[in-house]
Amino acid sequence: MELNAGPPQQRALLALLLAYAGRPVSLEEMVDVLWERDPPVSSTNIVHRYVGNLRRLLEPGLPTRAKGEWLLGGAGGYHLKADTGTLDLLRFRHLAEQARSAAPAEAVKLYTDALDLWRGEAASGIPAEVRSRPVFAALEQERVTLALAAADLALEHGGTVALLPALSAAATRHPLDERLQARLVLALAATGRQAEALDTWQAVRDELAEELGIEPGPELRAAQQRVLSEAAGPTGAPVDEPVDEREEAAAVVRPAQLPADLAVFAGRRADLAGALALLDGDALKTVVISAIGGMAGIGKTTLAVRWAHQVAHRFPDGQLYVNLRGFDRLGSAMNPAEALRSFLEVLGVPPHRIPVAMDARVGLYRSLLAERRVLILLDNARDADQVRPLLPGSPGCLVLVTSRDRLPGLVATEGAFPMTLDLLPAEDARESLVRRLGAERVLREPSAVDELVDRCGGLPLALAVVAARAAANPAFPLSAIAAELRETPGTLDAFADGDPAVDVRAVFSWSYRSLSAGAARLFRLLALHPGPDVSAGAAAALAGEPVRRPLTELTMASLLTEHAPGRYIAHDLLRAYATELLEDAEDDRPAAVRRLLDHYTRQAHGAGRRFAPFWVRPELSGPVPDFDDDRQALAWFTAEHPVLMPVVELAAQGGYDTHSWQLAWALERFLDQQGHWRDCATVQRHGLEAAQRLGHRTAQAHLHRALARASARLGDYDVAWQGIRHSLRLYEELGDLSGLATAHRSHAWLLDRVGRYEESIVQAERALDLYAVTGNPAGEASMLHALAWTHIRLDQNCRAASYLQEALIKLNGLSNRYGDAGVLDGLGYALHRMGEYERAIVYYGHALTLYREIGDRYNEVGTLRHLGDSHRAAGDQDAARADWQRALTLVDEVDPATAGDIRDKLHYLDLPDLVGAERRVRRSCRGGP
């Protein structure tokens, strides 16, 4: 009964009328069902209005206030005309009544036809609180009662195949009804689906335990035992002389199939400890499944075998092992039926008694493992579907699964414990070499060992190949082998081996060959990305198409790792492999690089709009994205900073001059404000050279100025003065007043740095006038802020405070939290110098809040330092200590150069603040901001 009749309450009224199936419904009951205990005062009028709407819905064109033929009123209520031809509920009841007096075979068919009329739950489409009323619950009970009767009849007289979909739907709707679930288990087994029947029984058992805290009752347990006993026959059906093959197998063999433990196993202590912890306590009251994933060559099988040997004594009924060949050099993944046959034979089942049907084979396998404690190692699985038939159905077993696929389906539906192996840390890698080559040889050449570890990148397979070469040539110094790796950077040649099982290139190829065409193409193109990681957006730019599915596929295959949400990284050797593939492919590399550079250029300018709103932007060839706010812009810059520098180099070395200068323009403010001054100088130099090659004078003017600022930060004032002069001259020649304002602003800043404050003020006032002429209030605010700092340096704090107050007014309504925070911090500083410590603390607090909202830790450190100064000067040493301690926790990641100064502040905190005492008796002006 799917209802789409207007608003929820109106749909609920129609559902109620239909549920009464032609019988009258009183107004009182309508109101009670629709609103229960809290009906509105006008509830009766609302019902009448809904009735009118429903009449016109049932009979389009019906005049207003006309009664129509279908929805009729009388005796204080309404009823809906209905019969078996117009209402499924009445037809359902009619078929059920016919079935009760029919012969068994006909009755099963009638019951099935009746249940097939259901298309979901009763009255779907109305609010849940209305659907829970007794009138609708009674309809569900009718369905359950009929399903039980139909199942009993079908199980006794046949017809379960046709009935099964309806029975399964009813059981799904009522997962805790043991009567329905027991019949579903028996019906599945009766149709030859014994494995699914046992899986269903186990799922119901888990649901009962989780939801109600109980074990299955007698009816469900009896159903399970019946399925198990029937599974013992050769085809899953009862036989004339049944054989208990569990007892027969146990008497024949206790399997012990684990491969030998690797004698040179090293490291992985935390992984092993975590794995062993899975078996603590009551874990084996269920089937414990651990899915060990990771990239090719990471050591999944090695770890699984080591773990299995360490816990084998806890599984007295034996160990089973199979290589499922999911990522095999021949591409011949093992069929689960083949694996089952192998296991059944090992468990002692004669070949002629192994069922042919897959479901029957699974059922027999699970029957043999019932109430046993067996360790099962499923190595090199391709996907979850290959694993599921090999899972036991009863508690007490441990299943270890290794795969290059992350097997999320196994985690989600079977409750597997995921364990993704990471690269070996350097210490474990050295231990691996010690175990393979001996301590004396490794200790003899520590620097060569460090280089070997570094070039193998923590990949156990690569370490094994290198160690094998060293072991095969004991006279070779390790430095010579390190030199071989050094001579072939970015390739896999040094990790080649005659045995495909340990040839790194070959092992990677087995994963690559399993990819879809789209994922394989993306894997190759990612070799063009300069790294160290790539965002989903950048990957899409490289491919020129959506990449959500290919990225997921590459991640599942462990060819990429999603180390942060939406950000992916590949091992250096995998990148080398992708580069080799790209050389041989017909992918359009220049177009892909151009798309990638377009992506970063547009993203950088979009973020820059929020980061430096007073700048005029150059026109780009494509749309520039909008960032929600300055916090999002800073988050983008911060996340991409390690990538942006290699991207700039890619543009510069590849001759993409337009991208070079546009990237430099966009990145200057972020790199400068966050203290990345060497990076800033490098970027601006590349951009300026590109602009000069193109003859782009506006870009040259902007980048001369930007390079001057970065050079001054680094103490190279010769370059700085030269750059400012070039910038001013070019902007004047171009007649670009906005650019000229920015150039004068930087000129003022440069003069300020060298102590030429009066000249700085002249330049700053020129910039201020130009920003006003060009209608740039954000630029005016920025310039007023700069003027304030110059006056602070002249000890004209009152004048500085006035400039800062004016800057706040200019910023009002601009949504420029960077500007707001900087001005508030400046006000705090001016007030501190005036001796107004309490007021300074208030302004610093506001600035600190804004910097934290934005996520700007660099400027947060500076404000915390100032805030601590004011707290100390005000006599609150505990608050000062807290401020500086917080700054110290942040400073190493954002500005290590200032760490010593903060530590000095903490060290001398308890000494008298002589400077503060002097300030407390000397004010620059009265009043203040």
N, C-alpha and C positions, 0 to 999 in steps of 0.2 A: 504494500500500500504506500506508494510514493506520492506525497502531497506537495503541490506547488500552487496553492491558492492564496496568494497575497501574504499579508503580515502573519507573524507566528501565531498570534491568538486566533486569527481567522482560520488558519490551517488546522489548528487544534480543534476548533469547533467542527469543521468538516470531518476530521478524524473521529470525533465522538459520535457524530451522526452515522458515519459508516460502521463504526464498531457496534452500534445498536441494530444494524442490519434491518432497517425498516420499522423497528419498534419506536414508539414515541419517546422523546427525551424531554424531561421537564426543564423549565427555565432555571429552577433552583439547582438542578444537577449540572446544567451547563455552567452556571456561575461558579459552582463549587469546583468543577474540574478545571476551569480556566484560571481561577484565581485562588482557590483553596481558602485559606483563613483570612485573606486581606483583600476582598474585592473592592473596587472603587465605588464611590457613591452612585455613579451613573452606569453600573455594570449591566443592568437590564437593557438600558438604551443602547449600550455598545453591542450586546448580543443581537438586538433587533437590527442594528445597522449591518452587522456581519452577515446576518441571514439574508438581508436584501442584496448584499454584494455577492453572496454565494449563489443566490437565485439567478442573477445576471451572468455569473460565471458559467453556471450549468446550462442556461438558455440565453445565449447572446442575442441582444436586440430586445429583450424583455423590457417593457416600459417600467419606469419607476413606480414603486408601490404595488405593482401587479404581483399576484401570488405564484403564477406559473404552475407547471404540472409536476415538478419533481420534489421540491422542498416545500412541504405542506405544514400548516400550523393548526393548532386546535388543542383544547383541554389544557391550556397553560403551558404548552410546549410545542415541539416540532418533531416531524419525522421525515425521513428521506425514502422515497419510493425506491425499492430495490428488489431484484429477484436473482435467480441463479445465472441469468444471462447478462446481468449488468454489474454484479458485485462478486468478486472472487471469494469473499468470506462465505457467502451463502453457497457458492458452488463447492468450496472446500468441505463444508458441513454436509452437503448433499452426497458428495462422493464418499465421504466417511461413512455415512449411514448406509449407502449401498454396499460398501465393503463388508460391513458387519454381518450381512446376510448372504454373502457370495461364497462360492467355493474358494479354497485356499489360493490357488494360482490366480484366479480372477481378483480375489480380494487384495493380494499383493499389488497387482497392477493398479487397482483403484486407489489404494493407499498412496502408491507412488505418484499417481496423477494428482491427488489432492495435495501432497506435500510439495510437488513441483510448482504449485501456484504461488508459493511464498517466494518473494524476491528480496528478502532481507528481514529486518525485525518489524514487528507490528508498529504501524503509525510512524515510520521513519520520516523525518522532515519536520517534526514539531519539537518544541522545547523539551529537553530531557526531564525537567521537573513535571511537565504535564504527562509525558509518556510513562512515567512511573505510577500513575494512578491505577487503581485496581481493575478498571474496565479494560485497560490495555494489557495489563499483566495477565488477565484471564485469557486473552487471545493467545499469548505465548504459551500458556499452559496447555491450551487445546492442541497446539502444534506438538509439544513435547509428548503428550499422551498418545497422540496418533502415531508419532514417530516410533515410540516404544512398541506399540501394538504391531506396526508394520514390520519392524525389525525382527520381532519374535516369530512372526509368521514366515518371513522370508528365510530366516536361518533354518527353520524346520522344513519348509516345503520348496525352497528355491526362490530365485528372483532378487538376490542381493546385488547383482551387478547393476540393474536398473535403479534399485532403491538407494544405492550407496551415495550418489551426489546429494540427495535430499537429506539423508541421515547425517552425512558429514556436515552439511550446512547447519542443521539443528544442533549438532554437537559443538560446533564452533561457537554458536550463539550462547551455549550454556556449558562452558568448559569445566565447571565444578559439579555437574550432574553425573554422578558415577553410573547411574542406570544407562544414560545415553552413551557415555564413553565406553562402557563395557560392551555394549552392542556394536559400537563402531569398530572396536578392536576385533571382535568376532567376525564382523562383516568383511573387514579388510582381509583377514586370514582366509575366509571362505572364497574370496575371489583371487586367491593366489598371491596376495601381497603380505606375506608373513612378516617381512622385515619392517614394512611400514606399520603393520599392526603393533609390533613390539616397540617401535619408535613412538607410536601414539601412546601406548601404555606408559612408557617412561616419561613422556611429556606431561601426561595427566598426573602421574605420581609427583613430579617436580612441582606442578601447579598446586596440588593439594598441600604439599609440604610448605610451599612459600606463602600461600594465601590463608590456609586454615591451620597449618601446623599439624596435619594428620597424615597417616599412611593410607593407602587404598583399602577400601572395605572388601568384604568377602566376595561380592559380585565381580569387582574388577580383578581381584587376585585369581579368581576362578577362570576368568577370561584369559588371563596371561598364561596360566598353566595349560589350558586347553590348546592355545596356539603353540606353546613350546612342545607339547607332546606330539602334535600333528606334524611339526617341522622335522621330526626324526626320520620320516620316510624318505626315500630317494628323490621324490619330486615334491616334497612338502606336504603330501597327503597321507592319511592313515594307510598302513600296510597290514597284511594278514598276520605277520609275525614281527611286531615292532622291536627294534633294537635300541637300547639306551647307548648311543654312540659316545656320550660324554664319558661314561664309565669305561667303554672299550678303548677310547683314545687315551684316557688317563693311564690305563694299564700298559699301553704300548710305549708311549714316549712322553718325556718332559722336555719340551723344546728349549734349546739354548742357542739361538741364532745370532746373537750380537757379534758384530765385527770386533776385531782385536782393538784394545785401547791403544792410543798413540803414545809411545814411550816418551816422545819429546814434547808432549803437550806442555804449554806454558801459559801463565796468566789466567785471565777470565775468572778470577776469584770471586768478584762481586756477582758475576752472572751465575756462577755455580751456586753460590750461597742463596741467591734469589730463587734459583730452580729447586734446590733442596727444600727450601722453606715451603714450597707448594704442597709438600707431602706431610707437613706438620699437622698435628691435631686430628681432626675428623675428616681430613680431605678425602680419604679413600672410601667414604660412605657414598661417594658418587664416582663416576668415571672422570679421572683427572686427565685433561688434554692440554698439552703445552705446544704451542705453535712457534717454532724457532725460525725467525726470518732474518734476511739480510742479503747484501749483494753477493755476487759470485766471488768465491775465494775468501770469504770472511771467516770461515771456519765453523759453519753451522753443524755439519755432520760430526766434526771432531768433538765439538762441545757436547752434542747429543750422546755420542758414544761414551764419552767420559762420564757424563751424568748417569747414563744407563748402567754402566758398570758399578758406579758408586752405590746405586740403590737396588741393584738386582736381587740382593738377599732378601729384600722386603716383598718379593713376588715369587713365592715358592712354587708356583705352577708353571714357571718358565718365562722365556723371552722370545718374542717373534720379531723378525726383521725383514724388511723388503725395501729395495731401491725401486721407487716408482718411476724413475727415469723421466720425471716431469720436464727437466731441462737437460736433455741428453744430446750428445754431439750428433747422434743419428736422427734425432727428432722423434724417436719411437717411444712415446709415453706409454707406460703399462696400463692396460685396461684393468679396472677394479675387479672384474670377474676373474682375470688371470691371477691377481694377487690373492683373492679369496681361495681359489683352487689350491694355490701353493700353501696357504695357511692351513686349509682343511686337511691336506695330505700330511703336513707336519704334525697336525693334531691327531693323526691316526685314522682318518676316514679313508676307507679303500676307494680307489679311483672310481669304481663302478657305482659307488653309493653317493658320489658328489652330485647334487642336483644340477640339472641343466639350466633351469629358470633362475634368473638373477635374484629375484626376491626370495626364492626358496633357499638359494645358496647363502644369502645374508642371514636368513632366519636360522639355518643350521649352525653357521659360524657363531652367531650370538648365543644360541642354545648351548653350544659346547663351552663358551666362556662364562656362562651364567654361574654365579657363586664361586668362580675361580679368581685368583689374583695373578694376572699375567701382565708383563711389561711388553708393550708393542711399540717398535720404532719404525715409523713410516718415513723413509728418507727421500728427499728430493721430490716432493709432491708438486704437481703442476698447479692445482687449484683445489678448492674445498670439495667440489663434486667428486674428485678422484679419491678423496679421503673418507667421505661420509659412510660409504658402505663398509669400510674397514673398522669402524668404531664399535666397540662392545656396547651391549644394551643394558648391562647390569653393573652395579658398583664393584669397586675393588681393583679395577685395572688402571694402569697408567699408560697413556698414549703420548709418545713424543713424535711430533711432526716437524720435519725441516723442509723449508721451501724458500726459493727466491721471491715468491709471491708472499705478500703479507697475510693472505688468507683471512680477510676481514669477515667473510661469510661464516667461517668456522668459529670465529670469536663471537659473532653476533648471535648465531643460532644454536651452537653447541656449547657455548660457554668456555671456549678454549682460552687459556692464559697466553697472551702474546708476549713474545720476547724477541726484540730486534737487536741483533748483535751490532755493536759499533766497532770501529777500527781499534786495533790494539794501541794502547798508549805506549810511549817510547820505552818506558821501563819494562813493560811486558814484551815488547819487540826485542829488546836486548836479551831478556831472559830466554826467549825463543832461540836466538842465535847461540847463546851459551850452551843450551841443551843440545843443539845440533852440531856445534863446532868445538865445544869444549871451552871451559873458562879461560884457560891459559892463552889460547889463540885470540879470543875476544878481548881480553884485558891488555894484550900486547899492543893493540892498535885502536885505542879508544876513539880517536878522531875519525878513522875510517869507518868504524862501526856506527858512529853517529851519522855519517853521511849515508851509509847503507840503509839505516832505519828511516832516515828522512826521505830518501828517494823511493823507498817501498811504501811510504805513506801509511804505515800501520796495517797494510793488507797482509794477512797471514800467508796467502798463496804466493804473493810476490816475495816475501821473506823466505819461504820454503824453496823457491826457485833459486834465489841468490845463494842460500845456504848450501843447496845441492851442488851448485857450481864450485863453491869454495871447498866443500867436502871432497868433491871429485878431483880437486887439484890442491892437495895439502901444502904444496910448496909455494903456491901463489900467495903473495901478501894480500891482505884484505883491501889495502889501498889500491891495488891494481884492479880488483873487481869493482870497487867504488868508481874508479876512473872509467871503466867500461860503461857504467850507468851514466856518468857525467857526459860522456861523448855522444850519447843518444838521447838527449833530453826531449821530452814530449812525445816519445815513441814507446812501443812495447817490444822493440827488438831485443833488448837486454833480458827480457823475461820470457823469451821463446824457449821451447823445449821440444824434443822429439816425441815425448809422450803427450798426447792431446789432453789427458786428464790434468796435467800440471802446466800446460802452456797457457799463460794468462790470456793471450789473444784468443785462443780457441775456447777457453772457458767463458769469456765474455760473449763470444759469438753465439753460444747456445742460448743465452738469454735474449740476444738481439733477434735471432731468427724466430723467436716466439711472438714478436710484436706484430701488431697490425701495421698496415702501410702508413697510416697517419702518425702513429707513435714512433715508428722507425725514422720517418722523415724528421720529426721534431727532435729526436735524439741526435741525429746528425747535425741539424742546424744549431743545436745548443753549443756545439763546439766553436761556433763563431762568437758566442757571448764571452766577453773578457773576464767575467767572474768578479769576485769569488762565489757569489750565489746569484740566482736569477728569480725575479718575481714572476707570478703568473701573467701579469700584463706584458712584461718584456718578452716572455716566451711566445705569447700570442702575436706580438709585433714581429718577432723573427719568422714565425710560421705564416703570418698574413692571414690567419683564420683562428676561430675559437680553438682552444687547446685544453679545455677542462678534462675531457675524456683521455686524450693522449697523456697528459700529465699524471692523471690517476693511474693509467696503465704503466707508465714508466716507474711510478712510485711503487705500485704493487709488485713490479718485477725487480725492485731494488736496484734499478739503474739510476734512480734519483732518490734523494732523501728530502722529505719536507721537514726541514729542521726548525722552521717557524711557520705560523699560519700563512699560506700563500707564498712561501719562499723556499726555493729548492737548491740543492747542492749535489754535485757529483764528485766522486773520487777522482783525483788527478789522472790515474791510469785509465779510468773510464772515459775521461775527457780526451785522453790521447787516442783511445780506441775510436771514439766518435770522430776525431779529426781524420784518422786514417780512412774511415768509411766515407767521410765527406769528400775526400780527395778523389775517390773512385765513383762518386755519385754524380748525377746530372742536376743537382739542386742549383738554383740561381743564387749564388752566394752574394754578389754585389747588391742585388735587390733586397735580400734578407738583412744585410748590414745597414742598408739605407733605412729600411723600416725600423730597425732597432734604434738607430740614432734619432730618427724622427720621434720615436716614442719617448726617449729620455729628454730630448730637447723640449718637447711640448709639456711633459710632466714637470720639468724643472721650472719652466716659465709659469705654469699654473700655480705651483707652490710658491714661486717668487712673488706672485701678486699679493699673497697673504703675508709673506715674510718681509717685504719692503714695498708697501703700498704707495709710497711717494715717488717711485721711479716710473718713468715712461718706458713702456715695453716696445721692442721692435716687432714688426709684423712678421708672422711665421707663415709657412706654406699650408698649414693645416690647422684644425681646431685645437684650442688650448683648453684642457680640462679645468673645471672649477673645483677647488678644494673648499670644504665646508668652513673651515676656520684656520687660524694660525697654528693651533695645536696639531691639526691634521697635516698642515704644511711642514711643520718642523719634524713630525714623525716620519713623513716621507723622506725628507732630506737626510735625517739621521739613519734610517734603515738603508738608504741607497748610497750613503757616502762612500763605503768601501767599494761600491761598484762604479760610482760616477768617475772616480779618478782613472780607472782602466778604460772607461768609455771615452773619456777625453783623449787619452793616448791613442785609442783605436781610431777616433776621428782624425787626429793629427797625423798619424802614421799612414792612414789610408787615403789622405788627400781630400777629406770631406771638409773643405774649408768653411762652408756656410755653417755647418753644424758646430765647428770648432768655436767660431766667434759667438754664436748664439748660446752655446753651452756656457762659455766664459761669462757672458753678460748675466745669465740666469743664476749662476752659482756664486757670484762674488759676495753678495750680502750674507748668505748662509756661512760660507767659509770664513769670512772676516769676523762675523759676530760670534761664531762658535770657537774661535781661536785656532782655526786650521790655516795659519798664515802661509806656511811653505806650500801647501797644496794650492792655496789661492794664487800665489805668485806664479806657480807652474801653469795653472789653468789660464790665467790672464796672458801670460807670455805666448802660449800656444794660440789663444784666440786673437791676440794682436797680430801675430805673424800671419795668420790666415786672413784677417781683415785687410792687411797690407797687400797680400797677394791678390785679393779680389778688388782692391781699390775702393773699399767701402769706408768712406770718410766718417760717417756717423758712428759706425762700430769702432773705428780707430780712436775717435775722440773719447768714447766711453771707456774703452779698454786701456788707453794711456792713463786715464784717471784711476781706473781700478788697479792697474799694475803699480802706479805710484803709491797708492794707499797700502797695498800688500808689501811693497818694498820698504816703506817707512816702518811698518810693523816689525820687519826683520832687521832694521837698522841700516839699510842701504839707501841713504838719503840722496846720493848722486842720481840714482835712477828715479827716485821719488820726485825731486825737483824738475828733472827733465820731463817726466811724464805729465806733471801738472801743467807745465808750460805748453806742451804739445796739445793737451786736451783743451785748455782755454783758447788757444789760437784756432783750433779746428772748429770749435763750437761757435766762435765769433764769426769765422768765415762762412759757416753754414747758416748763421742767423737762427740757431736753435736755442731759444731762450730757456726751455726746460733743461736741456743738457747743460747749458752754461750755468744755470743755478746749481746743479749738482757739482759741476767742476769748481765753482767758487766755494761751495760747501766743503769739498775735500781740501781745497787750498787753505781754507781757514783751519781745518783740522790739522793739517800738516804744520802750519805756523804755530799752532797751539802746542804741538808736541815738542817743538824746539824752543819754546818759551818766548816767542815773539807775539805776545798777547794783544797788544794794541793793533798790530797789523792784522792779526787773526780776526779781531772784531770788525775791522773794515770789510774784509772778505765775507764774513758771515752776514753782515748787514746787506751787502750786495746780493748774496744768495737769497736772503729773506725777502728783499724787494722783488726779485725775479720770480720767486715762488708765488708771491701775492699777485703779480701781473699775470702769470699763467694760470691762476685759479687752482692752486695745488695746496689745500689746507694741511694735508699730511706732511708735505714738504716744509710748510711754514712751521708746523709744530716741531718737526725734526730740527729745524734751524734754530728755533727758540731754545730748544733743549741744548744744542751745541753752544749757543751764546751763554747760557747759564753756566755751563762748566768752565768756560773761559773766565767769567767773572768770579766764579768760586776760586779759581787759581790766583786771581788778583785779590782775593780775600774780600771781595765785594759781595758778600753772601745775601744781603737784603735785595740787591739788584738781581742777583741770580734767582732768588725765590720768586720775584715778580715775573721774570721771564718764564719760569716753570709753571706758574699759575696760568699765564697766558697760553702756554702750550697745552695745558689740560683743557682749556676752553676750546682751542682749535681742534683738539682730538675728539671732543664730545660728538658722539653719533657716528664716528668713522669706523667703529668696531676694530680698532687697531690696538690689540692688547700689548703688543711689543712696545708701541709708542707709549701707551699708558703706563706700563710697568717701568720703563726707563725714566719717564718724567717723575713718577712717584719715588723711585729710588734716588733721583737727583734732589728732589725736595727734602727727602730724609737726610741726605748728606749736607745740604745747605743748612738745615735746621740744627744738625749736630754741631756744625762749625759755629753756629750762633749760640750754642749752649742750650738749645731747646731740645733736650734729650728725650723727654717723654713724647713730645710731638713728633720728633724724628722716628721714634720707635713705631708710632702709629702708621706713618707713611711707608716705612720699610715693610711693615706687616702687610699693607695693601699690595705693595710691589711683589712681595714674596708669594702671596696668594696667586697673583696673575702669572708669575713665572712657573709656578707649579701646575696651574691649569693648562698652560701652554705645553708644559713638559720641557722647558728650557733649563736644563741643569747647569749649564755654563754660567748663565747670569744669576741663577739661584745661589750659586756659591758666592758670587760677588756681593749680593745683597745680604747673605748670611754673615759675611765678614763685617760689613758695615753695621748690621743690626747688633752683632756682638759688641762692637766698639761702643755703640750707644748704650747698650745695657750695662756695660762695665762703667762707662762714664756716669750713668745714673745710679751706680752703687749696687746693681743687681748682678753679682758675680755668678750666681748659679745660672741665670738666664744667659749670660754671656758665654759661659762654659758650654751650655747646651747648643747655642747657635754655632759656635766654632767646632764642636764635636760633629754636629750634623754636616757642616761644610767639609770637614776632614773626611767623612765617609764618602762624599761625592767627588772630592777634588782629584783623586787619582784617575778617575775615568774621564774627567773633562778638562782639567787644567793642572797637571802635576807640578808645574813650575811654582805654583803658589802654595804648595803643601808646607814648605819650610816656614813661610811667613805665618801660616795658621798655627803650626806647632809652637812657634815662638810666642804667639799670643797666648796660647794655653799655658805655656811654661811660665810666663811672667804675669799670669793673671792675678796672683795674690800680692804682687808688689804694688805700691802706691801709683795711681794714675796721675802723674804730675801734669801731663798735657791736658787731661780732662779737667783737672782742678783749675788750670789757668783759663780754660775756655768757660768754666762756670762763672767766672767773674768778669768776662769780657764778651760783650754782645756787639754784633756789627750794626744792628739797628733795633729800634723798638717795634713792637707789633709783630710784623712778619706775616707769613701766609696763614 
